[in-house]
Amino acid sequence: MFRRISRWAVALPVALALAGLSGCGSGDPATSSASATASSSAAAKELTVFAAASLTETFTELGKTFESSHPGTTVRFNFGSSATLAQQITQGAPADVFAAASPATMKTVTDASLAAAPATFVRNKLQIAVPKDNPAKVDELKDLTDGKVKVALCAEQVPCGAAAVKALDAAGLKVTPVTLEQDVKATLTKVELGEVDAALVYKTDVIASGDKVQGIAFPEADQAINDYPIATLAKAPAGDLAKQFVDLVLSQQGKDVLTEAGFETP
């Protein structure tokens, strides 16, 4: 769960400490410099990453890798709808890195001059997710148009929903969902719980669910592939760590973790 930390809660103690140092005319400059360096180092021990819900498993793994190579550093994640995360960032939520499930949601942040130039690091495509026993006997995309088949979709304003609209338009089909969810994990959960007969979700989320659901590929998914951009944030409290985390994601090690989970390289 993301926690908002007041900037004043951090800034006030630091300001008081610096005031105390400047008020001591006989203080040792070397000691003062060392103290300032130590304070700066301590303040950069927490890295906050806002990331699309579909990155939950892979980024959690990469977060552990990052912590292992940066002793004393804690990586905290805020996973959710890319649209919601972008809104939180533009409203002032403190974060260091943003990884979105579409260029459109990243653009919300870059247009506000709140992020460095993003880099596309992976791509993702949709599959039809159905319960393991597939009670509605769904075999292809047009089966979702059957009024007897209960379908869950992501809301259109979030990347997985926008991709679903593109795929259905490419197939010339119209589907009336029984529920619209705010991120891909919530949409997939409806299938896992047996509350719907099918859902359009990312291939990677089908893989991550293990044997809880089965995925059905369909050709129109190729017309609705989502690129995933990542960027450090302009007001990142831990700017250096943010750049190093992005480097990890873009590295061969990061690519291996992501492609093993079903993501595609750009």
N, C-alpha and C positions, 0 to 999 in steps of 0.2 A: 504493500500500500504506500503510495507516495505521500510524503509528509512535507508540508510547506514550512520552511524554516525562516523566521524573520531575519532580514539582513541586520536589523538593529541588534538582535541578540548576539550576532557575531561581531559587528563593528564596534559596539560600545566597549566591551572589555579590551579589544585591541587598542582603541583610542585612549582608554585610561592608562593602559600599560605604557604606551608611547609617551603620554604626557608625564608619567612618573619618571621615565628615563630622561626626558628633556629638562626636567626640573632639577636634576642632580648635576650641578655644574662640575663636580669632581669625578663624574662617572668615567669609566674606561671606555673609549670609543670602540676598541676591539671587542670588549664584552658586550656592548650595546649591539654591535653588528652581528655577533654570534647569536644573541637572543632573538634579533629580528629574523635571522635566517631560520632558526629553530621554529619560531612561530609560523613562518611562512610554510615550512615543511609540514608542520602538524596540521595546518589548515587544508593542505592538499591531499589528505589521506582518505578522502571519501569522493568517489566518482558517481555521479547520477546520470543514468542513461534512460532516455525516453525512447521506447521502441514499439513497433507494431506488434499486436498480439500474436501474429503468426511467427514471430521471431522468438517466442518465449523459450522454447527448448534449446535452440542453438545459441542464443545470446546468454542464457543461463550457464551453459557449458563454457562459452568463451569468457564469461565473467569470472568463473573459477580459475581458468587458465591465467587470466590477467592478474588476479589476486595472488596466485602462486609466484608469478614473476615480479610482483611488486609487494613484497612483504609489508604488512601493516596497512595496506590499502583495502578499503571495502568498496565493492561495486554494488550500487543500489539501482534497481530497475523499476521503471514505471511502464508496464505493458498495458496496451489498450488500443482502441481505435485510433488510427493515425490522425483522423480529423479531430478527434477530441484532444489528443496530445498536442497537436499544432495549436489548437485554441488555447490550451493551458499555457503554452510557451509564450504566445503573443500577449497573454494576460499577465505575464510576469513571473510565472512559475520558475524557480531556480533549477537549472539543469545544465549539463555539460555536453551531452551528445544527443542528437535526434536521428533515429533511423526509421524512415517511413516506408509504407507499403505502396506508395505511388508518388510520382513527381508532383502531382497536383497538390497533395497535402504538404509536401516539403516546400512548395512555392509559397504557401501561406506564410511560412516562417522567413524564407529568404526575401520575399517582397517587403517584409517589415524590417529588413536589414538586421535580422537576429541570428543569422547563421553564416558560416563561411561557405564557399562554393561547394556544393554537394558532389559526391562521387557515387555513381551507380555500382552497387557491389553484387547484387544477385537479381534474378528474375523468378517469377512464380506464375503458375497457371492453375486454372480451376479443374476440379473433378466433381462428379456427382457422388456425394456420400450417402450411403444407405445403411440401415441396420444390418448386422451380420447375417441375419436370416432373410433379409430383403422381402418382407411380407407383401409389399405392393408390386413385386416383380418388375422393378424398374430396370430397363436395359439400356436406354438411350435418352437423350435430352428431350425428345418430343413426348416421352412418357410423363414428363412433369406437367404437361398441359392438361392431363386427365383430371377432371374435377374431383375424382375420388382419391387422388394422390395428395396427401398433405405435404406441403413443401415449405421449407424455411429458407429465407434469403437474408443476406446482410442488407441493411438499409442502404439506399442508393448513394447517400453522401459519404459513405466510407469506402475505401478502395475495393474490398471484396464485393460490395454491392454494385459499384460502378462497373467492375469487371463482369459481373453476372448480367447486367443490362447489355453490355457489348456483345457477350456471347449469345444471348437470346436474340438480340437484334440480327446478328450474323446468321442465325438459323431461321429467322423469320418467325419466331415463336413468341407467344405471350403466356406467361405463367402468373397465376394469382396465388401468392404465398399466404399461408395461414398466420405467419409471423415474420416480422422484420427485426433483425437483431443489430446491435450496435457494434459488434466486432465478430471476427470469424470464429473465435473460440466459443462464444455464446451460441452462434449458429450451429456449430458442430455438436455442441452439448445437447441440443434438441433432438438430434439423431441418436446420440449415444443413449439418451434416456427413453428412446422409443416414442417421443412425443410427436414426431413427424416421420413421414416415410422416406423423405429425401431432402437434401440440401445441396446448394452449390457453395463449395468451400475450396480452399487451396489444397493442392496435391500434398503439400508438406504437412498440413494439418491432418489429413487422412493417414499419412504415414506415422505421424506422432501419436495418433490414437491407438496404435497397435492393432489388436484384434477386436476392438470395440465396434468398428464399422468397416465396411468395404468401400473401395473407391472404384468409380466407373469413369474411364476416360472418354472424351467425346471430341470430335474434330474441331468444333467451333471454339474450343478453348484456346486454340492457337491464334484466334483473332482478338483475344482479350488477355494477353500476357501483361502482367504488371512488373515494371522496373522498380527496384527498391534503392532509394538514395540514402546516403548517410552523411552527416556533417557535424562539425563541432559548432557549438553555439557561441555567439559573439560575446555574451556576458557570462561565459562559463566560469564558475567559481574555481574549478580545477582545470584550467586551460591546457597545461602541459600533459596531464593525465588523459584528458579528452583526446588530444592528438595521438597519443600512444595507443589508446583503445581503438580509435579509427584505423590506425596502422595495422593493428592486430586483425581487425575484421577484413581489411583489404589484403592481408598477407596470404601466402599459400596455406598456412596453417588454418587461417580463418576460412578460406575457400573450401578446404577439405571438410571441415565441420559442416558447412552449409550445404555443399553438394551431396554429402552423405545423407543429409536430412531430406533431400529431394528438390532443393533449389537448383536453378540453372544459372550458369555463368552468362553475363551479358554479352 
